[in-house]
Amino acid sequence: MSSGPGPTTTRRRLRAELRKLRIAAALSVETVVSEAEWSTSKLVRIENGQVGISKADLSELLRIYGTTDQNYIDELQELARVSRQRMWWSEFQRFLPATYQEFIGAEFDASRIRYIQPLIVPGILQIASYAETINVATTPGTADPEVTQKRVEARMRRQTELFQRRGSVEIIAVLDEAVLRRPVGGAETMRQQLDHLARIAEEEAITLVVLPFSVGPHLGMLGPFTLLEYEDPQDADIVYLENANAGLILRDQAAVVDAYREATHRMVEVGLRNRAAVDFIRQARKRFA
């Protein structure tokens, strides 16, 4: 077992190990929290990977579980240390939902990423003016200008960080034709946004797939999602579902994730790619000339 590249992955690995140790020791959650004099919610959050764990708390759990292998203990402590690290998105913590921060961390560690978007340009491909318009329009109630600004800054930083990993991560973005046709932020914003998409596709920074209306109904119409896949088999693939609240992360549900994977494959097979996708985007841009 090795530590992952970021705190999100290592936290997931650590929670799996701790749960395995508790079950192997035949101890219930109630028994453990009673022995440790913790609240039930504290142990549940640790086992769910929602929070990091201090060195002292980890040592206490390992004592209760009867773990004595020092090499294994050291390895778990290293995972705990990495899981507590602050990453670039920590500076935006006040402005981003916790689930979205977890998604960013999972995305940061993924080796293959599939963005499926039938509605808007995926956040990772948005220009700033497009992102600002989308943030304001999709915020229930009145959008706070400071929150909007910080969320756009976080989105731009996320793009920079992800594209710096070019070569170590494989990215496919699947867009419905409606994404290219729906005006967001005015004609000038749309021209710049579509030029940006075409340029990225031409540079082969990602594989861009367009689903024209002519393909008819497709699985992406059920809603946007992101599939995150990992090289190391101990890191289970996950699906992130966007919604009006904070999003939902599906993990430890192999059959469900496989269904989303199959849906992605089917959409990529029928969509336009490479030069055909670029030409289609250029054609759509003429509407905003």
KENU-996995 format. One record per atom (N, C-alpha, C, O): x, y, z. Coordinates in steps of 0.1 Angstrom, whole numbers, padded with zeros to 4 digits, always signed. Layout:
<atoms>
XYZ/...
</atoms>
This chain:
<atoms>
+0008-0012+0000/+0000+0000+0000/+0009+0012+0000/+0018+0013+0008/+0006+0022-0009/+0014+0034-0010/+0005+0046-0009/-0007+0045-0012/+0011+0057-0004/+0004+0069-0003/+0001+0075-0016/+0009+0074-0026/-0011+0081-0018/-0015+0087-0031/-0009+0101-0032/-0003+0106-0023/-0011+0107-0044/-0005+0120-0047/-0012+0131-0040/-0006+0142-0039/-0024+0130-0035/-0031+0141-0029/-0039+0136-0017/-0041+0124-0014/-0044+0146-0009/-0051+0143+0004/-0064+0135+0002/-0068+0127+0010/-0071+0138-0010/-0084+0131-0012/-0082+0116-0014/-0090+0108-0008/-0073+0113-0022/-0070+0098-0025/-0065+0091-0012/-0070+0080-0009/-0056+0098-0005/-0050+0091+0007/-0061+0090+0018/-0061+0080+0025/-0070+0100+0019/-0081+0099+0029/-0090+0087+0025/-0094+0080+0034/-0092+0085+0013/-0101+0073+0009/-0094+0060+0012/-0100+0051+0017/-0081+0060+0009/-0073+0047+0012/-0073+0045+0027/-0074+0034+0032/-0071+0055+0035/-0070+0054+0049/-0083+0050+0055/-0083+0041+0064/-0094+0055+0051/-0107+0051+0056/-0110+0037+0053/-0116+0030+0062/-0106+0032+0042/-0108+0018+0038/-0100+0009+0048/-0105-0002+0052/-0087+0013+0051/-0079+0005+0059/-0085+0004+0074/-0085-0006+0080/-0089+0016+0078/-0094+0017+0092/-0107+0009+0094/-0109+0002+0104/-0116+0010+0084/-0128+0002+0084/-0125-0013+0084/-0131-0021+0091/-0115-0017+0076/-0111-0031+0075/-0106-0036+0088/-0109-0047+0093/-0098-0027+0095/-0092-0031+0108/-0103-0033+0119/-0103-0042+0127/-0113-0024+0119/-0124-0025+0128/-0132-0037+0126/-0135-0044+0136/-0135-0040+0114/-0143-0052+0111/-0135-0065+0115/-0140-0075+0120/-0122-0065+0112/-0113-0076+0115/-0113-0079+0130/-0111-0090+0135/-0113-0068+0137/-0113-0069+0152/-0127-0072+0158/-0128-0074+0170/-0137-0073+0149/-0150-0077+0153/-0156-0066+0163/-0162-0070+0173/-0153-0054+0160/-0158-0043+0169/-0168-0034+0162/-0167-0031+0151/-0179-0031+0170/-0189-0023+0164/-0185-0008+0166/-0176-0005+0173/-0192+0000+0158/-0189+0015+0160/-0192+0019+0174/-0184+0027+0180/-0202+0014+0180/-0206+0018+0194/-0195+0014+0204/-0192+0022+0213/-0189+0002+0202/-0179-0003+0211/-0166+0006+0209/-0160+0010+0220/-0163+0010+0197/-0151+0018+0195/-0152+0032+0201/-0143+0037+0208/-0164+0038+0198/-0165+0052+0203/-0166+0052+0219/-0162+0062+0225/-0171+0042+0224/-0172+0041+0239/-0158+0040+0245/-0155+0046+0255/-0149+0031+0239/-0136+0029+0243/-0127+0042+0241/-0119+0045+0250/-0129+0049+0230/-0121+0061+0227/-0127+0073+0233/-0121+0084+0234/-0140+0072+0238/-0147+0084+0244/-0149+0095+0233/-0146+0106+0236/-0153+0090+0222/-0156+0099+0211/-0171+0099+0208/-0178+0091+0214/-0175+0109+0200/-0189+0108+0195/-0190+0099+0184/-0180+0096+0177/-0202+0093+0182/-0204+0084+0171/-0201+0091+0157/-0195+0085+0148/-0205+0103+0156/-0204+0110+0143/-0189+0112+0140/-0186+0113+0128/-0180+0113+0150/-0166+0115+0147/-0160+0103+0140/-0153+0104+0130/-0163+0091+0145/-0158+0079+0139/-0165+0077+0125/-0158+0073+0116/-0177+0080+0124/-0184+0078+0111/-0178+0087+0101/-0176+0083+0089/-0175+0100+0104/-0169+0109+0095/-0155+0104+0090/-0151+0106+0079/-0148+0099+0100/-0134+0094+0096/-0135+0082+0087/-0128+0081+0077/-0145+0072+0090/-0146+0060+0082/-0152+0064+0068/-0150+0056+0059/-0159+0075+0067/-0165+0079+0054/-0155+0087+0046/-0158+0091+0035/-0144+0091+0052/-0134+0099+0045/-0138+0113+0044/-0133+0120+0036/-0147+0118+0053/-0151+0132+0052/-0142+0141+0059/-0141+0153+0056/-0134+0136+0068/-0124+0144+0075/-0111+0137+0077/-0111+0125+0075/-0100+0144+0079/-0088+0138+0082/-0087+0133+0096/-0097+0135+0103/-0076+0128+0100/-0075+0122+0114/-0061+0126+0119/-0051+0125+0112/-0061+0131+0132/-0048+0135+0138/-0040+0123+0141/-0045+0111+0141/-0027+0125+0143/-0018+0114+0147/-0022+0108+0160/-0022+0095+0161/-0027+0116+0169/-0031+0110+0182/-0043+0102+0181/-0044+0091+0187/-0053+0106+0173/-0065+0099+0171/-0063+0086+0164/-0069+0076+0167/-0054+0086+0154/-0051+0074+0147/-0044+0064+0156/-0047+0052+0155/-0035+0069+0164/-0028+0060+0174/-0038+0053+0183/-0037+0042+0187/-0048+0061+0187/-0058+0056+0196/-0066+0045+0190/-0069+0034+0196/-0070+0047+0177/-0078+0037+0170/-0070+0024+0168/-0075+0013+0170/-0057+0026+0165/-0049+0014+0162/-0047+0006+0175/-0046-0006+0175/-0046+0013+0187/-0045+0007+0200/-0058-0002+0202/-0057-0013+0206/-0069+0004+0200/-0082-0003+0202/-0083-0015+0193/-0089-0025+0197/-0078-0014+0180/-0079-0025+0171/-0068-0035+0173/-0069-0045+0166/-0059-0033+0182/-0049-0042+0185/-0038-0043+0174/-0032-0054+0172/-0036-0032+0166/-0026-0032+0156/-0012-0030+0161/-0010-0020+0168/-0003-0039+0159/+0010-0039+0165/+0022-0038+0154/+0033-0035+0158/+0019-0041+0142/+0029-0041+0131/+0034-0027+0129/+0026-0018+0124/+0046-0024+0133/+0051-0010+0133/+0052-0005+0118/+0050+0007+0116/+0056-0013+0109/+0057-0009+0095/+0043-0004+0090/+0042+0006+0083/+0034-0012+0093/+0020-0009+0089/+0015+0003+0096/+0008+0012+0089/+0018+0005+0109/+0014+0017+0116/+0020+0029+0110/+0014+0039+0108/+0033+0028+0107/+0040+0040+0100/+0034+0043+0087/+0033+0055+0083/+0030+0033+0080/+0024+0035+0067/+0010+0042+0068/+0007+0052+0061/+0002+0038+0078/-0010+0045+0080/-0008+0059+0085/-0016+0068+0081/+0002+0061+0094/+0004+0075+0098/+0008+0084+0087/+0005+0096+0086/+0016+0078+0077/+0019+0086+0065/+0007+0090+0057/+0006+0101+0052/-0002+0080+0055/-0014+0083+0048/-0022+0094+0056/-0027+0103+0049/-0022+0094+0069/-0030+0104+0077/-0023+0117+0075/-0030+0128+0074/-0010+0118+0075/-0003+0130+0073/-0006+0137+0060/-0009+0149+0059/-0005+0129+0049/-0008+0134+0036/-0023+0139+0035/-0026+0149+0029/-0032+0131+0041/-0046+0135+0041/-0049+0148+0047/-0060+0154+0045/-0040+0152+0056/-0042+0165+0063/-0036+0177+0055/-0038+0189+0060/-0029+0174+0045/-0023+0185+0037/-0033+0195+0031/-0044+0191+0027/-0029+0208+0031/-0037+0218+0025/-0033+0219+0010/-0021+0220+0007/-0042+0219+0001/-0040+0220-0013/-0044+0234-0018/-0050+0242-0010/-0042+0237-0031/-0045+0250-0036/-0060+0254-0034/-0063+0266-0032/-0069+0244-0035/-0083+0248-0033/-0087+0251-0019/-0098+0256-0016/-0078+0249-0009/-0081+0252+0005/-0083+0267+0006/-0090+0271+0015/-0076+0276-0002/-0078+0290-0001/-0092+0295-0005/-0096+0306-0002/-0099+0286-0012/-0113+0289-0016/-0123+0282-0007/-0135+0282-0011/-0119+0277+0004/-0128+0268+0012/-0141+0275+0016/-0151+0268+0016/-0140+0288+0019/-0152+0295+0023/-0163+0297+0012/-0174+0299+0015/-0158+0295+0000/-0167+0299-0011/-0172+0287-0019/-0180+0288-0028/-0167+0275-0016/-0170+0263-0024/-0177+0252-0014/-0172+0250-0003/-0188+0246-0019/-0194+0235-0011/-0184+0224-0008/-0175+0221-0016/-0185+0218+0003/-0176+0207+0007/-0175+0196-0003/-0164+0191-0006/-0187+0192-0009/-0187+0181-0018/-0179+0185-0031/-0172+0177-0037/-0180+0198-0035/-0173+0202-0047/-0158+0202-0044/-0150+0199-0053/-0154+0206-0032/-0140+0205-0029/-0135+0191-0029/-0124+0188-0034/-0143+0182-0025/-0139+0168-0025/-0138+0163-0040/-0129+0155-0043/-0147+0168-0048/-0146+0165-0062/-0133+0170-0069/-0127+0163-0076/-0130+0182-0065/-0117+0188-0071/-0105+0179-0067/-0096+0177-0075/-0105+0175-0054/-0094+0167-0049/-0094+0153-0056/-0083+0148-0060/-0105+0147-0059/-0106+0135-0066/-0102+0136-0080/-0095+0128-0086/-0106+0147-0087/-0102+0151-0100/-0087+0152-0101/-0081+0148-0111/-0081+0159-0091/-0067+0162-0091/-0059+0149-0092/-0048+0149-0097/-0064+0138-0086/-0057+0125-0085/-0060+0115-0096/-0053+0105-0098/-0070+0118-0104/-0075+0109-0114/-0065+0108-0126/-0058+0117-0129/-0065+0096-0132/-0056+0094-0144/-0064+0095-0157/-0059+0097-0168/-0078+0093-0156/-0086+0094-0167/-0099+0101-0163/-0105+0098-0153/-0103+0111-0170/-0115+0119-0167/-0124+0120-0179/-0120+0123-0190/-0137+0118-0176/-0147+0119-0187/-0158+0129-0182/-0165+0127-0172/-0159+0141-0189/-0169+0151-0186/-0180+0149-0196/-0178+0150-0208/-0192+0147-0191/-0204+0146-0200/-0213+0158-0197/-0218+0159-0185/-0216+0166-0207/-0223+0178-0204/-0233+0181-0216/-0230+0184-0227/-0246+0179-0213/-0257+0181-0223/-0262+0196-0222/-0270+0200-0231/-0258+0203-0212/-0264+0216-0210/-0255+0228-0212/-0258+0238-0219/-0243+0228-0205/-0234+0240-0206/-0220+0234-0208/-0217+0223-0207/-0211+0244-0212/-0197+0240-0213/-0192+0235-0200/-0194+0241-0189/-0184+0224-0199/-0179+0219-0187/-0170+0229-0180/-0163+0237-0187/-0171+0230-0167/-0163+0240-0160/-0149+0241-0163/-0143+0251-0163/-0143+0229-0166/-0128+0228-0169/-0125+0235-0182/-0113+0237-0185/-0135+0238-0190/-0133+0243-0204/-0139+0257-0205/-0139+0263-0216/-0145+0263-0194/-0151+0276-0195/-0141+0287-0195/-0131+0287-0188/-0144+0298-0203/-0136+0310-0201/-0142+0318-0190/-0153+0315-0185/-0135+0328-0185/-0140+0335-0172/-0153+0342-0174/-0162+0340-0165/-0156+0349-0185/-0169+0356-0186/-0180+0346-0187/-0191+0348-0182/-0178+0334-0194/-0188+0324-0194/-0191+0318-0180/-0202+0317-0176/-0180+0315-0173/-0181+0310-0160/-0189+0319-0150/-0197+0315-0142/-0186+0332-0151/-0192+0342-0143/-0207+0342-0145/-0215+0342-0136/-0211+0342-0158/-0225+0342-0162/-0232+0330-0157/-0243+0331-0151/-0226+0318-0158/-0232+0306-0154/-0233+0306-0139/-0244+0301-0134/-0223+0310-0132/-0224+0310-0117/-0235+0319-0112/-0243+0315-0103/-0237+0331-0118/-0248+0340-0114/-0262+0333-0117/-0271+0333-0109/-0263+0328-0129/-0276+0323-0134/-0280+0310-0126/-0292+0308-0125/-0271+0302-0122/-0274+0290-0115/-0273+0290-0100/-0275+0280-0093/-0272+0302-0094/-0272+0304-0080/-0286+0307-0075/-0292+0317-0079/-0292+0299-0067/-0306+0301-0062/-0306+0315-0054/-0297+0317-0046/-0316+0323-0056/-0317+0335-0050/-0307+0346-0056/-0305+0345-0068/-0302+0355-0048/-0293+0365-0053/-0279+0361-0051/-0275+0358-0040/-0271+0361-0062/-0257+0357-0061/-0249+0368-0054/-0250+0380-0057/-0240+0364-0045/-0231+0373-0038/-0219+0376-0047/-0213+0366-0052/-0217+0388-0050/-0206+0392-0060/-0192+0386-0056/-0185+0381-0064/-0189+0386-0042/-0176+0381-0038/-0176+0366-0040/-0165+0361-0044/-0187+0359-0037/-0187+0344-0039/-0185+0341-0053/-0178+0332-0057/-0192+0348-0062/-0191+0346-0076/-0177+0348-0081/-0172+0339-0088/-0171+0359-0077/-0157+0361-0081/-0148+0350-0077/-0139+0346-0084/-0149+0346-0064/-0140+0336-0059/-0142+0322-0066/-0133+0315-0068/-0155+0319-0069/-0158+0307-0075/-0152+0307-0090/-0148+0296-0095/-0153+0318-0096/-0147+0319-0110/-0132+0318-0109/-0126+0311-0117/-0126+0324-0099/-0111+0323-0097/-0107+0309-0095/-0097+0304-0100/-0115+0302-0086/-0112+0288-0083/-0113+0279-0096/-0105+0270-0098/-0123+0282-0104/-0125+0275-0117/-0113+0277-0126/-0108+0267-0132/-0108+0289-0127/-0097+0292-0136/-0084+0285-0131/-0076+0280-0138/-0083+0285-0117/-0071+0279-0111/-0072+0264-0113/-0062+0257-0116/-0084+0258-0112/-0086+0244-0115/-0082+0240-0129/-0075+0230-0131/-0085+0248-0138/-0081+0246-0152/-0066+0246-0154/-0060+0237-0160/-0060+0256-0148/-0045+0257-0149/-0038+0245-0143/-0029+0239-0149/-0043+0241-0131/-0037+0229-0124/-0039+0216-0132/-0030+0208-0133/-0051+0215-0138/-0053+0202-0145/-0046+0201-0158/-0040+0191-0161/-0045+0212-0165/-0038+0212-0178/-0023+0212-0177/-0016+0208-0186/-0018+0215-0165/-0004+0214-0162/+0000+0199-0161/+0011+0195-0162/-0010+0190-0159/-0008+0176-0158/-0009+0169-0172/-0009+0157-0173/-0010+0177-0182/-0011+0172-0196/+0000+0161-0198/+0011+0163-0196/-0005+0150-0203/+0004+0139-0205/+0003+0128-0194/+0006+0116-0197/-0001+0132-0182/-0003+0123-0171/-0018+0120-0169/-0021+0111-0161/-0027+0127-0175/-0041+0125-0174/-0048+0125-0188/-0045+0134-0196/-0057+0116-0190/-0064+0115-0202/-0078+0121-0200/-0085+0117-0191/-0081+0131-0209/-0094+0138-0207/-0103+0137-0219/-0098+0139-0230/-0115+0133-0217/-0125+0134-0228/-0137+0142-0223/-0142+0140-0212/-0141+0151-0231/-0153+0160-0228/-0163+0157-0239/-0160+0159-0251/-0175+0153-0235/-0186+0151-0244/-0197+0162-0243/-0202+0163-0232/-0199+0169-0253/-0209+0180-0253/-0220+0178-0263/-0218+0174-0274/-0232+0181-0258/-0244+0180-0267/-0243+0193-0276/-0238+0203-0271/-0249+0192-0288/-0250+0204-0296/-0256+0216-0289/-0253+0228-0292/-0266+0213-0280/-0272+0224-0273/-0263+0233-0266/-0265+0245-0264/-0252+0227-0261/-0241+0235-0254/-0236+0246-0263/-0233+0257-0258/-0234+0243-0276/-0228+0252-0285/-0238+0262-0290/-0234+0273-0295/-0251+0259-0289/-0261+0268-0294/-0267+0278-0284/-0272+0289-0287/-0267+0273-0271/-0273+0282-0261/-0265+0294-0258/-0254+0293-0254/-0271+0306-0260/-0263+0318-0257/-0261+0320-0242/-0271+0320-0234/-0249+0322-0238/-0245+0325-0224/-0236+0337-0224/-0225+0337-0229/-0241+0348-0218/-0232+0360-0216/-0231+0369-0228/-0223+0378-0228/-0239+0366-0238/-0239+0375-0250/-0230+0369-0261/-0223+0360-0260/-0232+0376-0273/-0225+0371-0285/-0210+0370-0284/-0203+0361-0288/-0204+0381-0278/-0190+0382-0277/-0184+0371-0268/-0174+0364-0271/-0191+0368-0257/-0187+0357-0248/-0188+0344-0255/-0179+0336-0254/-0198+0342-0263/-0200+0329-0270/-0189+0327-0281/-0184+0316-0283/-0186+0338-0288/-0175+0337-0298/-0162+0333-0291/-0155+0324-0296/-0159+0339-0280/-0146+0336-0274/-0147+0322-0268/-0137+0315-0268/-0158+0318-0262/-0159+0305-0257/-0158+0294-0267/-0151+0284-0265/-0165+0296-0278/-0164+0285-0289/-0150+0285-0295/-0145+0275-0299/-0144+0297-0297/-0130+0297-0302/-0121+0290-0292/-0112+0282-0296/-0123+0291-0279/-0115+0284-0269/-0117+0269-0270/-0107+0262-0270/-0129+0264-0272/-0132+0250-0273/-0125+0245-0286/-0118+0234-0285/-0126+0252-0297/-0120+0247-0309/-0104+0247-0308/-0098+0238-0313/-0099+0257-0301/-0084+0258-0300/-0079+0246-0291/-0069+0240-0295/-0086+0243-0280/-0082+0232-0272/-0083+0219-0279/-0074+0210-0278/-0094+0217-0287/-0095+0205-0295/-0084+0203-0305/-0079+0193-0307/-0081+0215-0312/-0070+0214-0322/-0056+0211-0316/-0048+0204-0322/-0054+0216-0304/-0041+0214-0297/-0041+0200-0291/-0030+0195-0287/-0052+0193-0292/-0053+0179-0286/-0049+0178-0272/-0044+0168-0267/-0052+0189-0264/-0051+0189-0250/-0060+0179-0244/-0058+0173-0233/-0072+0178-0250/-0082+0168-0246/-0088+0162-0259/-0086+0167-0270/-0096+0152-0257/-0105+0147-0268/-0118+0153-0266/-0125+0150-0256/-0122+0161-0275/-0135+0168-0275/-0145+0161-0284/-0142+0159-0296/-0157+0157-0279/-0167+0149-0286/-0180+0158-0286/-0184+0162-0276/-0185+0160-0298/-0198+0167-0299/-0209+0158-0304/-0207+0150-0313/-0220+0158-0297/-0232+0150-0301/-0242+0159-0308/-0249+0166-0301/-0242+0159-0321/-0251+0168-0328/-0266+0163-0326/-0268+0152-0323/-0275+0172-0329/-0289+0169-0327/-0293+0157-0336/-0302+0149-0333/-0286+0155-0347/-0289+0145-0357/-0287+0131-0351/-0293+0121-0356/-0280+0129-0340/-0278+0116-0334/-0291+0112-0326/-0292+0100-0322/-0300+0121-0324/-0312+0118-0317/-0310+0118-0302/-0300+0123-0297/-0319+0112-0295/-0318+0111-0280/-0306+0102-0276/-0302+0092-0283/-0299+0106-0265/-0288+0098-0260/-0287+0098-0245/-0295+0106-0239/-0279+0090-0239/-0278+0088-0225/-0274+0101-0218/-0278+0103-0206/-0267+0110-0224/-0262+0122-0218/-0274+0131-0214/-0273+0140-0206/-0285+0129-0221/-0297+0138-0219/-0303+0136-0205/-0311+0143-0200/-0299+0125-0198/-0304+0122-0185/-0297+0132-0174/-0302+0132-0163/-0287+0139-0178/-0280+0148-0169/-0265+0148-0170/-0259+0137-0174/-0259+0159-0166/-0244+0159-0166/-0238+0151-0156/-0243+0149-0145/-0226+0145-0159/-0218+0138-0149/-0204+0138-0153/-0200+0140-0164/-0195+0135-0143/-0181+0133-0145/-0177+0120-0140/-0180+0116-0129/-0170+0112-0148/-0164+0099-0144/-0149+0101-0142/-0142+0105-0151/-0145+0097-0130/-0131+0098-0126/-0126+0084-0124/-0131+0076-0117/-0115+0081-0132/-0109+0067-0131/-0094+0068-0127/-0088+0078-0129/-0090+0058-0120/-0077+0058-0113/-0068+0046-0118/-0073+0036-0121/-0055+0049-0119/-0046+0039-0123/-0044+0028-0113/-0043+0016-0117/-0043+0032-0100/-0041+0022-0090/-0054+0015-0086/-0064+0021-0083/-0054+0001-0087/-0067-0006-0085/-0072-0005-0071/-0084-0008-0068/-0064+0000-0061/-0069+0002-0048/-0078+0015-0047/-0084+0017-0037/-0078+0023-0057/-0086+0035-0057/-0097+0033-0066/-0096+0033-0079/-0109+0031-0061/-0121+0028-0068/-0125+0041-0077/-0124+0052-0072/-0130+0038-0089/-0134+0049-0098/-0147+0055-0091/-0154+0048-0084/-0149+0068-0094/-0161+0075-0089/-0168+0083-0099/-0163+0086-0110/-0181+0086-0096/-0189+0094-0105/-0193+0106-0097/-0198+0105-0086/-0192+0118-0103/-0197+0131-0097/-0209+0136-0105/-0208+0138-0117/-0220+0138-0098/-0233+0143-0104/-0235+0157-0100/-0234+0160-0088/-0237+0166-0109/-0239+0180-0106/-0254+0182-0103/-0262+0176-0110/-0257+0191-0094/-0270+0195-0091/-0271+0209-0086/-0260+0216-0084/-0283+0214-0083/-0284+0228-0079/-0279+0231-0065/-0277+0242-0061/-0276+0220-0057/-0271+0222-0044/-0256+0222-0043/-0249+0232-0045/-0250+0210-0041/-0236+0209-0040/-0230+0197-0048/-0218+0195-0047/-0238+0190-0055/-0233+0179-0062/-0233+0166-0054/-0235+0167-0041/-0232+0155-0060/-0232+0142-0053/-0221+0133-0059/-0219+0132-0071/-0214+0127-0050/-0203+0118-0053/-0207+0104-0051/-0211+0100-0040/-0207+0095-0062/-0210+0081-0061/-0197+0073-0060/-0189+0073-0069/-0195+0067-0048/-0183+0059-0046/-0187+0045-0040/-0198+0044-0035/-0178+0036-0042/-0181+0022-0036/-0194+0016-0042/-0201+0009-0035/-0197+0020-0054/-0209+0014-0061/-0204+0010-0075/-0207+0017-0085/-0197-0001-0076/-0190-0005-0088/-0200-0007-0099/-0197-0003-0111/-0212-0013-0097/-0221-0015-0108/-0227-0002-0113/-0229-0001-0125/-0229+0007-0104/-0234+0020-0109/-0224+0028-0117/-0227+0033-0127/-0211+0028-0112/-0201+0034-0119/-0199+0028-0133/-0196+0035-0143/-0200+0015-0134/-0198+0007-0146/-0209+0012-0156/-0207+0013-0168/-0221+0014-0151/-0232+0018-0160/-0229+0032-0166/-0232+0034-0178/-0224+0041-0158/-0220+0054-0163/-0208+0053-0173/-0208+0060-0183/-0199+0044-0170/-0188+0041-0179/-0193+0036-0193/-0189+0041-0204/-0202+0027-0193/-0208+0022-0205/-0216+0033-0213/-0215+0034-0225/-0223+0041-0205/-0230+0052-0212/-0220+0062-0219/-0223+0067-0230/-0209+0064-0212/-0198+0073-0218/-0193+0067-0231/-0192+0074-0241/-0190+0054-0231/-0185+0047-0243/-0195+0048-0254/-0191+0051-0266/-0207+0047-0252/-0217+0047-0262/-0219+0061-0268/-0220+0062-0280/-0217+0071-0260/-0218+0085-0265/-0206+0089-0273/-0207+0095-0284/-0194+0084-0269/-0182+0087-0276/-0182+0081-0290/-0178+0086-0300/-0188+0069-0290/-0189+0061-0303/-0197+0068-0314/-0194+0068-0326/-0208+0075-0310/-0217+0081-0320/-0214+0096-0322/-0219+0102-0331/-0205+0102-0314/-0202+0116-0315/-0192+0120-0325/-0185+0111-0331/-0191+0133-0328/-0181+0138-0337/-0168+0140-0329/-0168+0146-0318/-0156+0137-0335/-0144+0139-0328/-0133+0145-0337/-0136+0146-0349/-0123+0149-0331/-0111+0155-0338/-0115+0166-0348/-0123+0175-0344/-0111+0165-0361/-0114+0176-0370/-0129+0178-0372/-0133+0189-0374/-0137+0167-0372/-0151+0168-0374/-0157+0177-0363/-0166+0185-0365/-0153+0175-0350/-0158+0182-0339/-0154+0197-0340/-0162+0206-0338/-0141+0200-0344/-0137+0213-0345/-0145+0221-0356/-0149+0232-0354/-0147+0214-0367/-0155+0220-0378/-0169+0223-0374/-0175+0234-0377/-0175+0214-0366/-0188+0216-0361/-0189+0228-0352/-0198+0236-0353/-0179+0230-0343/-0178+0241-0334/-0177+0254-0342/-0183+0264-0339/-0168+0254-0352/-0166+0266-0360/-0179+0270-0367/-0182+0282-0368/-0187+0260-0371/-0199+0263-0378/-0209+0269-0368/-0217+0278-0372/-0210+0263-0356/-0219+0268-0346/-0216+0283-0342/-0225+0291-0339/-0203+0286-0343/-0198+0300-0339/-0204+0310-0348/-0207+0322-0344/-0207+0307-0361/-0212+0316-0371/-0225+0323-0366/-0229+0334-0370/-0233+0315-0358/-0245+0321-0353/-0243+0333-0344/-0252+0341-0343/-0232+0334-0338/-0229+0345-0329/-0220+0356-0335/-0215+0365-0328/-0218+0355-0348/-0210+0365-0355/-0216+0379-0356/-0211+0388-0361/
</atoms>
